[in-house]
Amino acid sequence: MDVKTWTYLIVGITFAAYIGIAIWSKAKSTKEFYVAGGGVSPIANGMATAADWMSAASFISMAGLIAFSGYGGSVFLMGWTGGYVLLALLLAPYLRKYGKFTVPEFIGERFYSKTARVVAVACLIIISVTYVIGQMKGVGVAFSRFLETDYNTGLFIGMGIVFFYAVLGGMKGITYTQIVQYVVLIFAYTVPAVFISLQLTGNPIPQLGLGGELADGTPLLAKLDQVVKDLGFGEYTTSVMGSKLNMFAYTLSLMIGTAGLPHVIIRFFTVPKVSDARLSAGWALVFIAILYTTAPAVAAMARLNLSETIQPGKIGSAEGNLKYEQRPEWFQNWEKTGLLGFEDKNGDDRIQYYNDQNEAFAAKAAEYGWKGNEMTQVDKDIIVLANPEIAKLPGWVIALVVAGGLAAALSTAAGLLLAISSAISHDLLKGILKPEISEKDELNASRVAMVGAIILAGYFGLNPPDFAAGTVAIAFGLAASSIFPVLMLGIFSKRMNRQGAVAGMIAGLSITLIYVFQHKGIMFIPGTSFLGSMEENWFFGITPNAFGAVGAIVNFAVAFAVSGNTEAPPEEAVELVERIRTPGD
């Protein structure tokens, strides 16, 4: 069978499984819709949490970012994994001990304030909408290439699938769907990695193959370093993303942003006991580690294959470039999507792929007769999806990767959409606007809110602002600057009051949004920055994607300053803190 047939078959089977689970697990109560009835086992919840967290950014974009950033891309591995440890140790057990449905509900009760709850809802929606953009982009990219549809059609299909199992089943349907999605995505990620590691190094374990040797005895990473240097790029194994301060801020932002993601935190409300929350966190980390330890190998091998395929032979020389008419099939396929682009700038009908911003390399490029990098578009999101094609793996492996990418994007999108809908129906409607609403009406309102969230996500998916992991990194920064500090203060500071919590959230989120808008543009539209977007205006060289760490510091500082100059919280708030911090279930 050809790749298209394999893709329709494997994607069709997985989608049928998702729909079947949705029908079987239809939510009949608000508890089932919000927290799957609170009876999910630790192993099952760990697997579902892993799928919920390992989004399109993890599956599709992370390896692409590492492939093009080199060592500097490790901030994603360190930040996201370290953040999950923070979540498991500092937040999850205490929030499960609290025992209700949502993060804004905890914030509202802990800080005895409807205003605090509303601000938390606003923060949650901004974070989740920003995050879900990346998932919609991942769905559109996967469909547009492998099912040979246009990007918009692929996005609508993905929205329809999420609509079916998320609206019908709520958290109950999402949980059991995510378990299947985890199995799909982890096989889809590791199987091609095993094949490619065997091809290049003879070692079937990608993590070991990364440190292994090629057939000629050259270490894989040494070969990759030489290849990218020959093309004028920085050495792969020593590159960094900006300054060391920026690397630190980026990693910290991703860590505390991970620990503050509402759609991940809510998963710990689904287990029966506090001890189960700790166990499910441990299991999730195990399941996540399988993909995260494989990603660096996938990235390095993909970058090597990409460079040597486009410019075979003597890389970085006039005679080493591939003729455009001889470009391989995978190249032609991705050109059709618009995510890979070529322009013959010097009219020699050969592909020049090099760093035309490297002044030291400019003289050599001029000697070769090159007029600039002719690979005008190499979308980082295609690396994982194109990797099996570049390596000429069997059609069923390529199809499996497509199914995995869709599973990763859809699983996280569903969790985010549920977080948005529960914030609207449970926190705003039930908690503030209509406290007397019946459970049936609240359940219906939850489904209507879910539909609205899906439509909103689809709109932003049709107008994607950036490659998936870049957009997601901003969402982590927003979570770091708003939700994480207020949760930490709510659990570990008995003196923190409602004025401090509200002021901290507003200050942290606002300064982060202003900084992002300043350098990314209003709603991420290029050219619309209102404070200037020059790199020299960066605060101590910190990029917008890394600024969440600064926003978190501002949040903490403002919260402590305001709280210290206003009245102490009431006894009920102090008793809540003591209760959730008391050991036991």
N, C-alpha and C positions, 0 to 999 in steps of 0.2 A: 504493500500500500504506500501511496505517496504521503508526504507530510500533512497535506491538507486533510486527507481522509483520516489519518491517525488523530489529528487535532480535533476534528469534529467528533470522532468516536470517544476519545478520552475526556474531552471537555463536556461532551453530552452526558456521559456516565456520571461525572462528578456533579454536574448541575442537577441531574435527576435525583441523585442522592440528597442534595441540599433541599430540594423541593419536597421529597418524601419525608424527610425529617421534620420539615416545617408543618406538614399536614399531621404527622403523628404527635407532635409536641405543641399543638396549639394552646396558647395561654388562656386559662379560664378565670384567672383572678389577677389583681394587680400585683400580688406577691410573686406569682409565676412570671408576669410580664417584666417586672423590675429586677427580681433576684432569683429567677428560676425556682421559686418555692423554697429556697434556702436549703436544699437537700443534695447539692452536688458533691460527689466524693472528691477528696484532695487530689488524687491522680487525674481524674477527669477534669477537674478545675485547673490543674496545672497545665494540662495539655491545651485546654481552651484558652487559658491566659496567654500561653506562648503564641497561639495563633492570633489572638486579639492584639498582641503587642508587636509581633513580627509582621509588620505591614508591608505594603509595596515598597516602602523606603528600605526595609531590611532585605527583602527578597530581590527586588529589581534594582534599586538605586545604590545601595550601600557598596556592593562590589564594584559598580561602575565608578563611584566616587573614589574608592581606594585605588582602582585601576589607573585613574588619571591623576590622582593626588599623591600616590605612593604612600610612604610611611605616614605622611600628614593625615591621611584618611583614617588612621587608627583612632582618631578622636571619637568616631562613631562607635567603634567597638568598645572602647574604654568607657565612654559616657553612658551609652545605653545599658551596658552590662552592669557597670557600677551603680547606676541609678536604680536598677532593679533590686540590688542588694540593699540600698537605702530604703526603698519601698517595703521590702520584706521585713527589715529590722525595726524601722522607726514608725511606720504608719499602718501597715496592713493589720497587725494583730489588734491594735487599739481601736481602729475604726470598725473592725468586726465585733469587738466587745461592745461598742456603741449600739450596734444591732439594728439599725434602720436601713433605709433604701439608698439614699444618695449623699454625695459630698456636700452640696448646698444645704441639705437638711441638717447635717452635723454642724456646719458652720453657723447656721441660723440658731440652733438650739444652744450650742456652746457659747455663743456670743449674745444670746438672749435678744436677738434683733432680727426683725423682718428685713431691715435695710441690708444687713450683712448677708442674708440669704439671697436677696435680689442681686446684690453686687457679685456674689459667688456664681449665680446663674449666668450673669452677663459674661463673667470671665470664662466660665465653662463653654458657653456657646461660641465665643470668639476663638478659644483654643481649638475646639472640636471642628468648627467650620474650616479653620486654617489647615488643620491636620487632614481632614477628609479630602481636601483638594488633591493632595498627593495620591490618595488611593484612587480617585476617579481618573487621574492622569495615567496611573498604572493599568487600569482596566482598559482605557482607550488605546494605549500603546500595544498591549498584548492582542486585543481583538483586531486592530487595524492591520497588523502584519500577518498574523497566522490564520485568521478566518477570512482574510482578504475582504474586509469591509472597510469603510472609511472610519475615521476616528470617532465621529459623532454617533454612528450606528452602533459601534462597539460599546460606547459609553451607555447608550440607552438600553442595550441588552443587559449590561451589568447592573444598571439601576433597577431593571425589572426583576432580576433574580433577588437582589437585596430586598426589594419591596415585598416580594412574596414571603420569604422566610422571616424577615425582621418584623414586618407589620403583623403577620399571623401569629408567630410564636413568641415575640418579645425575647427577653433574656433566656427563657427556657429553650426556644427554638434556636436562638443564636448560639447558646452553649454547646448543644449537641451537634450543630452544624460545624462549629469551630473545631470540635474534636476531629471530625472527618477532614476538615480543611487542613489541620495541622499535619495529619498523616500524608495528605496529598502534597503539601508544600515541602515537607522535609524530604520525601522521596524525590521530588522534582528537583530539589537543590543539590542533594548529595549524589544521585546516580550519575548525572553528567560530570560532576567533579571527579568521581572515581574513574570514569572513562578517560577524561582528559589528563588526569594525573598519570594513568597507566601509559597513555600515548607519549607523554613528554618525558617522564622519569622512570617508568616501569614500576612505580610504587602505587598500589591501589588505594592507599590512604592519603587523601589530599593534604592533610595537615603535615604529614611527613614528606610528601612529594614537594611541598613548598621549599623545604630545606634540602631537597635531594639534588641529584645531578642529571643532566641531559645525556643523551646517547653518546655524545663525544667526550663525556667526563667533565664538562663545564658545569659548575653549580648553577641552578636555574636562576637564582636571584642575581648572580654575577653576570649572567648572559643578559638578563633583562636590564640591568644597570647600563651595560655597554650599548644595548640597542637604543635605549631612550637617549643616552648621551650622544650617540651618533646622529640623532635626529634633532639635536639642539635643546632637548628637554633636560630638566634637572635630574640628578641621579635618583632612581626610584626609591632606594632604601634609606635615603637621608633627607628627603624632602619634608618640609613642614608647611602648615597652612598659616602663613603670616608669621608674626613674631611668636616667641615662646609664651609671652603673656596672653596672646590671642589663643594659642593652643590650650593653655590652662583654662582660660575663661570659657572657651568652646566646650571643653570636656566637662567642666563644672556645670555649665548651663544644661547640657544634655543629661547629666546625672540627676540634678535636682528637678529638671523638667520631667524626666521619666517618673520620678517619685511623686510628681504632682499631677499626673495625667488622670482625669476623672474616669475615663472609660476603662482604664486598667484597675484603678482603685475599686471600682464598683464590683469587679469580679470577686473580691474577697468578702462581699456581702452574701455570696451565693452558697457558701459552705455552712454546715450545721454548727460548728463550734470554733472558738478562737484557736485552739490547737490545730484544727483543720486548715485555718488560714495560713498558719506557719508552714504546715506540711505542703500545702498546695503551692506556696511561694517557692519552697525548695524544689519541688517537682518541676515547676515552670522554668526555673533556672537551669535545670538539667536539660529539659527539652530545648530551651533557647540556645544553650551552649553548643548543641550539635550543629546548628546553622552558623552561629557566630564564629566558631573555630574553623569552619570551612571557608568562610567568606574571603579571608586574605589569600588563600590558595586560588580560589576562583578568580579573584581580581588580578593577581600577578600572571596567571596562565592566560587569562583573556587578553591582557595588555600585550603580552609577548606574541600570542597568535595573531592579534589584530595588526601589530606593526609588521610582522614578518610576512603576513598574507598580502598586505597592501604594497609593501616594498620588499619583495623577496630578493634573495641573492645578497649583494653587497649593500647593506643598508646605509643610507646617508651618503650615497655617491650618485653621480650623474647616470651611470648605467644600471643602477640597482632598482629603478622604479618600474612598477607594473604598467603596461599599456592599458589605457582605459577600456579599449575594446576587448581586452583579455580579463577584465575584472571578473571575479568569481560570482557564482549564482547568488550567494548570500548577500553580496554587495548590491547586486541588482535588485534583489527583493526588498532590502531596507531603503534603497533609494526611492522606491515607490511610495513609501510611507512619509517621505519628507523629513525623516529623522536622521538621514545620512545624505550629505550633499557634496557634489563635486563640481568644480569650475576650472576649466583648462586655461589658466592665466597666461601661460607662455606659449600656447599653441603647439606643444610637442606631443600631444595625445598620450602623455604619461602622467601618472598620479604622483604628485609631490606631497608628502605628508611630513611636516616638520614644524618646529617652533619658530615662526617668522618674527617673533618678538624678541628673540635672543640676538642681541647686537653682536656678540662674539661669533655667532654662527653666520651672520649676514654675509661676510666676505666669502665664505665657502659656498653659500647658496648662490651668490652672484656668479661665482666661478663655474658653477654647474649650469647656469642659465635659468635658475628658478626665479619666478616673479612673485612668490608668496605661497603660503600654505594653500594648496588646492582642495584640501578636505575642509570645505567651508562649513560643514555641519556634521558633528559626530555627537549625537545626543547621548549623554552618559547613561540614560535609562535603557539603552538597547543592549548594553554589554552582556548582561546575564542571559537575556533572551536570544541574542545572536551567537553567543559563545558555542553552543552545540552545533550550530550551522557552520561556523568558521572551522570547527574541528572535524567537520564532516561525520558527525555521529548519526546513528540510525534515526529514521523518521519518528519512531515511537518515543525516543528520548527527547527529541525536540518538542513533540506534542506534550509530553509529560511536563516539561519546563513551562509551557504555556499554561497548562492547568494549574501548576504551582503558583505562578505569578498571579493568576486570577484568584486563586484561593487566598493568597496573602492579602491582596487588595480588598477583596470582598469581606473577609473575616474582620479586618480592622474597621472598614467602613461601617459594617453592621454595628460593631461595638460603639463607635463614635455616634452614629445616628441614634442609638438607644439612649446614650448619655444625654444627647440634646433633647430628645422627646420626653424623657423622664424629668429633666429639669423644667421643661415647660409645663407638663401635665401635673406632676407631683409637687414640684417646688413652687411654681407660680400659681397654677390654677387651684390645686387642693390646699397648698400651704398658705396662700395669701389671698387670692381673689375670691374663691368659693370654697371655704373650709367645709361647708355642709354637703358638698357634692357626694353622690353615692359611689360605691365602688364600681358599679357597672358603667356609670357615666365617666368616671375617671379612666377606666380601661379604654373606653371608646375615644376619649380625648387623647390618650396616649398614642393610639393608632393614628388619629388625625395628625397629631404633632409629628409622628414618624413620617407620614406622607409628606408633610411640609418640609421636613429636614432633608428627605431624599430629593425633593425638587430643588431645594437650595443647593445641595451638594452637586446635583447635576448641572446647575447653571455654572457653578465655578469650575466644574470639570470640563465644560464646553469652552471655558476661557481660562485655561491653565496658565498660571503666572510664571512657573519655573520648573526645573526638573524636580521629581518627586521628593527626594531626600532634602533638597534645599528648602522647599516649602515646609516640609515636616520639621526641619531644624528650627524654623521660626516658631512653629507651634510649641515645640519644647521650650523655647525661650519664654514664650508667653506663660506657659504653665509654671516655669521656674520662678517667674517674677510675680505671680499672683497667687496660685493655689498652694504651692508647696510651703511658703513661709507661714501662711495663715493656719494650715493644718499643723505644722510643727509647733507654732505658738499655742494653738488650741489644745494640744495634747500635753505639752511640756511646760507651759507657763501659766500658773494659777493667777498671776497678776494681770495678764493681758485682758483688756476689756473690749467692748464693742467698738468704741471710738477708735482705738488703736488698730483693731483688725480691719475695719472699713477703710480707714485712712491708708493703711499699709497696702491693701489690695489695690486701691485706686492709684496710689503713687507708683507702685511697682509696675502695674500693667501700663499706665499712661506713659511713663518714661520709656518703656520698651517699645510701645507702639510708635511713639514720636520718633525714636531713633530708627526704627525699621522703615517708617514712611519717609524719613529724611533721605535715606540711602537706597530704598527700593522703589519709592513712588507710592502715591496714594492708591490703595487697593492693588499695589504691586504693578501698576501700569508704568512702563518706562517713560521718563520725561516729565513726570508729574510731581517729583519731589518738591516740597515747598521750602526746604531749608538748605537746598544744595545737596548734591550727591557725590561730591569729590572725595576720593579716598583719603586725602589729607585732612578732611574734617572728622575722620574717625576718632573716637575717644580713646586715646592711648593705643591706637592701632587695632582696636577691637572691632571685628566685623559685626554687621547687624545680626547674623545668625548666632553669634556668641554673646550678644549683649544681655541675654536673659540672666546671666550671673550677676551683672551689675544691677539689673532691675530687682533681683532678689535681695541684694544688699540694701538697696533703697527701701524696699518693702519692710525689711526687718528694722532698719534704722527709724523710719517714720513711725512704725507701729510702737516701738519701745518709747520713742519721744512723746507721742500723743498719749499713750497709756499711762506713762509716768506723770503726766500733768493733768489727768482727769481722775474721776472717782474709781475706786476699786470695783471689780465685778461682784455681783451678788453671791450669796452663799450657795445658791442652787448651781451656779456655773462652776464653782470650786468643787462641789460635791460630784458633778459630772466628770470633771477631770480625775478626781480621786477614784471614781468607780471604774472608768475605762483603763486606768493604769494599775488597778489591782489584779494580780495574777489569777489565772483560772478562767474557766469558761462561763 
